[in-house]
Every structure is written in C-alpha cells, then in structure tokens.
Amino acid sequence: MGVWRLAGGVGQYQKVTRGEIVARGLRNRCPNCGGRTLFSGVFRMHEACGACGLGLERGEGFFLGSMSINYSVTCLGWLVPVLILGWQGVLPIEWAVALAVAGGIGVPVLFYRSSRSWWLMAFYFFLPHELPANRTQDGDTESRKSVA
C-alpha cells in the first residue's frame, strides 16, 4: 500500500519511496520490489528482475556510472589512504606499494556488485516515477499526477 508524500507542495501518491530505494540499493536488491534477484552469479547481472520483471539494462553505456562509483571508492577509499600511510612512514613504502597494487585489483572486483546496485539506486532515487511500482494502470506515473 502506498503512502501520501508531499513533494513540491503538491500531495503525490508514491508506492516506492526514495528511502526504500536507498535501503534496497545499499543491500543490492531490486529497487522496484526489493527482491534479491539482480545477480545470477558473482559478475553476471540479470537483464530483468526475476521477481517483478523490472528491466535492469537501460541501454548501452548505462552502467558506465557504476564504473565511476567503483573507481572512486577504490581511489578514495583504498589507494589514497594506503599511500598516505606509506608516505607518512606508518607503513614501509614497499608494503604500501604492494597493498596499493593488491587493493587496486581486489577492491574493484569485490565492489563490483555493490557499484552496479548503487548506480541503479542513484538512477531511481532521482527518477522514482520510472519504477513500475509507481505507475498507474494506464501507464502514467503517479508522481506526475497531482492531487488537489
């Protein structure tokens, strides 16, 4: 059941809220239904959610944004801290370089699924009316209809 949300001063009916989209994205779940059906293997993403049918492939190049997220997390969350620790003398420079190389390879691999899920989360956070759960039966989106 949906809940009344106030957006832009006009009451709008939205079945999947932005908060739910974020919570689902952080847990690598479908932004539409919350199902655990985004991935079929470690590195393979389904074309559509097995539970609700949400199309996950939005077009060629759609997931380039997930690469940017993955690259940013790797650089800012791993490489920079390790290299600063090496530069400050907390770690021997040989260790810092070895950890930076290992992390530069390992972090993107380990973060692959999350980066894809986070990119879907970001997309639907800004365009929640694109989710099938937020559409009416006539195909129009709930967020585009205002209620007096």
N, C-alpha and C positions, 0 to 999 in steps of 0.2 A: 504494500500500500504506500502511496506517495505521501509527501508531506508538503504543506504550503511553505514556500520560501519567498522572501522578499528580495527582489533584485531590481535595482534601478528605480525604486519607488513604486513598482507595479507588482502585485502578487502574481507569482508564477508557480505552476504545478510542476515539480520535477521529481521523478521517481528515483533516480540515482543522483545523489548529491555529490558535490565536489569533494567533500570529506570522505565519502565512501570510495570515490575514485582514487584518492591518495592512499587510503588504507589498503585497497586492493592492489594498487601498483607497488607499494612497498613490500607486499607479501607475494609478488609475482603471480597475481591472479587476474582473471578476466575483468576488465573494467566495467563490463556490462552486467554480468551475473555473479561474479566472484568465484567462478569455478576454477579449479586447478588444471585447466586444460589448454594452457598456452603452449606448452612444450611437449614434444613427443620423445625427446632424448636430451642429452646434455647440450648439444649445439643445434638442435633442429626445432624450429618453431612451426606450429601448425598454420595452415593458411586461414583457418577459421576455428573459433572456439567450438569444441566438441559438445559443450552443454547448451549454449544458446545460439550458436551459428554466427556470432559476430565476426566479420571479416577482419583479419589481422594484417593482411598485406594490403596496404592502402595505395600502392603504386610503386613504380620503380624509383628507388632512391629514398623512400620514406624513412628507412631505418638508418640513414646517414646521421641523423640526430643522435641515435643511440651510440654510434661510434664516437661522437663528440663527448658524450657523457662518460663513456668508458675511458677515453683518452684523458679527460680532465681529472677523473678520480685517480687514475694511475699516476699522472704527473703530480698533482697537488696532494694526494693522499699517501703516496708511497715514495716516488723518486725525490721530490724536494726535501721531505723530512730526512730520508736516509742520507742524502748528500750533505745536508746541513750538519747532521751528526758526524759525518766523516770530516767535514771542513773544520768543525769546532774541536775535533780531537776526541770526541766521546767514543767514536768507533775508529779503529785503524783504517786508513784510507783504502787498503786492499779489501777489507771486509765491506766497507761502504760501496765500493765499486761492484763487488760480487753480489751484494744484496740488491743494488740498483738494477743490475742486469737480470738477476733472477726475478725480481719483482716486476721489471718491465715486460717480462714474458708471462709470468704467472698471474699477476693481478688482472690483466685484461681477459685471460682465459677464465679465471674464477668469477669475474664480474660480468661475464657475457650475458647471462640470462637476466640479471637484475637491470643491466643497462637497457636492454630491449623492453622490459616491463616498465621501467621508469620513463622511457620515451613515449610509450602508449599512454601512461599516466599523464604526462605533460600535455600530450595532444588533446586528450579528452577532458582534462582539467579546464582548458581554455575553450573547448567546444563540446560541452556536455550534451547539447541538443543533438549531436551526431550519433549518440548511443541509441540503439533500437529500443531500449527500455524507456527512453524519454520521448518516444514518438507516439502519436495518436494512431488510431486505426486507419485514418485516411492518409497517413504518410506524412502529415505536417508534424512539426516538432512542438512539444509542449512549451518550450521556453520562448517560442515565437508568438504564442497566443497570450494575450494579456487578459486578465480577469478584472472586471470593474469592481 
